Amino acid sequence: MTMPTEPPAPPPVPASLRPGRKLGPIVESAGSAHRAWLEPVRSKYLGSGLTLNELSLRIRLSKSKLSELLRGTGLYPRWEIILSLSVELNMPQWPLHRLWRQAAVEAHKSREWINRCIRRTATASHDEPPLPHRAFRELVEGDYTLYAQVFLEDPQRDSAVSDTFDILWLWWKDALASADTRRFAWRVLRATVMARTPHFDGWPEFGIAAFDTVVLHRLTEPGELMNQVAESLELFKAMSRLPDNQLDVMVLRHQCGFSVDRVSALLGVPPATVRSDERHAVHYLESVIPPPPEAERNPA
């Protein structure tokens, strides 16, 4: 599966200001669910001013094991270690707990192992998200769900949207400090959805819901329906090769049926940018998809 770009992280503390060896990057083999909680934990550590040695003493984990944890190498960490990290780094426990559980499943940990890890330590506190986060979720969750269902079936769609808001909760201060919170949040959603979307030759594939169009519902003849499905397949294949911003605009405008202003508000970009992206996308699609036969365009 092709990994999408991760949500933007604040710049790490320069190596010259932090004694000891510089922390290495997250390994390529770390799965998308693992990265979902590991990225914000790393960012919080790098911004804390603590050294690996200081943090290892606080959470009672060897420096080498802590380094492995923060790079995504070695064995998948137990919840008690992540809980200790959340306390020392002052991170909300509840979204971290939910993301940790999901990543444990991705790492092929059994339900028994997950439950045993949880029983061995205190239950994660049920923190309440910041009020602006809750208000933002109420505002955009429905639109996020419509976007996600173009690529994912219902269970994965709901999981991707829920995880998006958990991840965004962990990044919330960074989101507020960014140039546009809506744009920051959309990148989190897109990365989460695309991490779960099947890819073919590196390009995302549309889900079953993408075929649920007005055109298909209006057709009754089997031949017409099959021709339209074939055309839709060709269109979706071409759309999947669009740049990320153009693909999102086309999905929101033509699969979700959103207005330019609604797409602008959702993506955090000016309406002129939405129109430009749509115009370039349509031009590309017209250049790669042949027009229908003359007989179909001008029926007798």
JOWOJO-V187923 format. One record per residue. SS is DSSP state (alpha for helix, beta for strand, coil for the rest). NEAR is the number of other C-alpha atoms within 10 Angstrom. Layout:
# JOWOJO-V187923
{{SS	NEAR} {SS	NEAR}}
This chain:
# JOWOJO-V187923
{{coil	16} {coil	15} {coil	16} {coil	15} {coil	13} {coil	16} {coil	22} {coil	16} {coil	14} {coil	15} {coil	9} {coil	13} {coil	15} {coil	9} {alpha	11} {alpha	8} {alpha	8} {coil	14} {coil	11} {coil	11} {coil	9} {coil	14} {coil	15} {coil	10} {coil	10} {coil	17} {coil	13} {coil	11} {coil	9} {coil	17} {coil	16} {alpha	20} {alpha	21} {alpha	21} {alpha	21} {alpha	26} {alpha	23} {alpha	23} {alpha	22} {alpha	23} {alpha	21} {alpha	21} {alpha	17} {alpha	21} {alpha	21} {alpha	19} {alpha	14} {alpha	15} {coil	13} {coil	14} {coil	17} {alpha	23} {alpha	16} {alpha	12} {alpha	20} {alpha	18} {alpha	11} {alpha	13} {alpha	18} {coil	12} {coil	15} {coil	14} {alpha	16} {alpha	11} {alpha	15} {alpha	20} {alpha	19} {alpha	19} {alpha	19} {alpha	20} {alpha	20} {coil	22} {coil	17} {coil	10} {coil	10} {coil	17} {coil	17} {coil	18} {alpha	25} {alpha	18} {alpha	16} {alpha	20} {alpha	24} {alpha	17} {alpha	20} {alpha	20} {alpha	13} {alpha	14} {coil	17} {coil	12} {coil	18} {coil	20} {alpha	20} {alpha	21} {alpha	25} {alpha	24} {alpha	22} {alpha	17} {alpha	21} {alpha	24} {alpha	21} {alpha	18} {alpha	22} {alpha	21} {alpha	14} {alpha	14} {coil	15} {coil	9} {coil	14} {coil	11} {alpha	12} {alpha	9} {alpha	12} {alpha	17} {alpha	12} {alpha	13} {alpha	15} {alpha	18} {alpha	12} {coil	11} {coil	14} {coil	10} {coil	14} {coil	18} {coil	12} {coil	11} {coil	10} {coil	12} {coil	17} {coil	12} {alpha	9} {alpha	11} {alpha	17} {alpha	13} {alpha	11} {alpha	15} {alpha	16} {alpha	10} {alpha	12} {alpha	15} {alpha	15} {alpha	12} {alpha	15} {alpha	23} {alpha	19} {alpha	18} {alpha	22} {alpha	28} {coil	23} {coil	23} {coil	23} {coil	25} {coil	14} {alpha	13} {alpha	9} {alpha	16} {alpha	23} {alpha	16} {alpha	17} {alpha	25} {alpha	24} {alpha	21} {alpha	22} {alpha	25} {alpha	22} {alpha	22} {alpha	24} {alpha	25} {alpha	24} {alpha	23} {coil	25} {alpha	20} {alpha	12} {alpha	17} {alpha	22} {alpha	15} {alpha	11} {coil	14} {coil	11} {coil	13} {alpha	17} {alpha	20} {alpha	18} {alpha	22} {alpha	27} {alpha	19} {alpha	19} {alpha	24} {alpha	25} {alpha	22} {alpha	21} {alpha	28} {alpha	25} {alpha	23} {alpha	21} {alpha	22} {coil	24} {coil	16} {beta	16} {beta	12} {coil	8} {coil	12} {beta	18} {beta	21} {coil	21} {coil	20} {coil	17} {alpha	12} {alpha	16} {alpha	19} {alpha	18} {coil	12} {coil	13} {alpha	9} {alpha	11} {alpha	15} {alpha	10} {alpha	9} {coil	13} {coil	9} {coil	8} {alpha	9} {alpha	10} {alpha	12} {alpha	16} {alpha	13} {alpha	11} {alpha	16} {alpha	15} {alpha	12} {alpha	14} {alpha	16} {alpha	15} {alpha	15} {alpha	15} {alpha	19} {alpha	16} {alpha	18} {alpha	24} {coil	19} {coil	17} {coil	18} {coil	11} {alpha	11} {alpha	14} {alpha	23} {alpha	18} {alpha	22} {alpha	24} {alpha	22} {alpha	21} {alpha	23} {alpha	17} {alpha	13} {alpha	19} {coil	18} {coil	13} {coil	17} {coil	14} {alpha	19} {alpha	15} {alpha	16} {alpha	23} {alpha	20} {alpha	15} {alpha	19} {alpha	23} {coil	18} {coil	15} {coil	13} {alpha	17} {alpha	12} {alpha	15} {alpha	24} {alpha	17} {alpha	13} {alpha	19} {alpha	22} {alpha	14} {alpha	13} {alpha	22} {alpha	15} {alpha	11} {alpha	15} {alpha	18} {alpha	13} {alpha	10} {alpha	11} {coil	12} {coil	9} {coil	10} {coil	10} {coil	8} {alpha	8} {alpha	8} {alpha	9} {alpha	9} {coil	8} {coil	6} {coil	5}}
